[in-house]
Amino acid sequence: MSRVLIVLGIVLIVLGLLWPLLQKSGLGRLPGDIVIQRDNFHFYFPLTTSILISLLISLVIWLFRK
């Protein structure tokens, strides 16, 4: 369990460092992401981005198990 937590922490740090590059690539502004903007209200739900990231993580886990 400790190895999993350490690896998860390292992955989160790397993603945090790479976040500015990921935003410039368009990740987070994909078609299907829900954005609602009103006068004093801004709601953003990255639905398509979440599905894409989930698929990528599932693929990586599947590859490591083989």
C-alpha positions as CSV (number, residue, x, y, z in Angstrom):
1,M,0.0,0.0,0.0
2,S,2.8,2.4,0.7
3,R,4.3,1.9,-2.8
4,V,1.0,2.8,-4.3
5,L,0.7,6.0,-2.3
6,I,4.3,7.0,-3.1
7,V,3.7,6.4,-6.8
8,L,0.4,8.3,-6.7
9,G,2.1,11.2,-5.0
10,I,4.9,11.3,-7.6
11,V,2.3,11.2,-10.4
12,L,0.4,14.1,-8.9
13,I,3.6,16.1,-8.5
14,V,4.6,15.5,-12.2
15,L,1.0,16.4,-13.4
16,G,1.2,19.5,-11.3
17,L,4.4,20.6,-12.9
18,L,3.2,19.7,-16.4
19,W,-0.2,21.4,-15.9
20,P,0.7,24.7,-17.7
21,L,1.8,22.7,-20.7
22,L,-1.3,20.6,-20.7
23,Q,-3.5,23.7,-20.6
24,K,-1.7,25.1,-23.7
25,S,-2.3,21.8,-25.5
26,G,-6.1,22.3,-25.2
27,L,-6.6,19.6,-22.6
28,G,-9.5,21.0,-20.4
29,R,-11.2,22.8,-23.3
30,L,-12.4,19.9,-25.3
31,P,-15.8,19.7,-27.0
32,G,-18.2,18.2,-24.5
33,D,-16.8,20.1,-21.5
34,I,-19.6,22.0,-19.9
35,V,-19.1,25.7,-19.4
36,I,-21.8,28.0,-18.1
37,Q,-21.0,31.7,-17.9
38,R,-23.4,34.3,-16.5
39,D,-23.0,37.8,-15.1
40,N,-21.5,36.8,-11.7
41,F,-21.4,33.1,-12.1
42,H,-18.9,30.8,-13.8
43,F,-19.4,27.0,-13.8
44,Y,-16.9,24.6,-15.6
45,F,-17.3,20.8,-15.6
46,P,-14.7,19.0,-17.7
47,L,-16.8,16.0,-18.7
48,T,-14.9,15.0,-21.9
49,T,-11.6,15.7,-20.3
50,S,-12.4,13.5,-17.3
51,I,-13.5,10.7,-19.6
52,L,-10.3,11.0,-21.7
53,I,-8.1,11.0,-18.6
54,S,-10.0,8.0,-17.1
55,L,-9.5,6.0,-20.3
56,L,-5.7,6.9,-20.4
57,I,-5.3,5.9,-16.7
58,S,-7.2,2.6,-17.3
59,L,-5.0,1.8,-20.3
60,V,-1.8,2.4,-18.3
61,I,-3.1,0.2,-15.5
62,W,-4.1,-2.5,-17.9
63,L,-0.6,-2.4,-19.6
64,F,1.1,-2.6,-16.2
65,R,-0.9,-5.7,-15.2
66,K,0.1,-7.6,-18.3
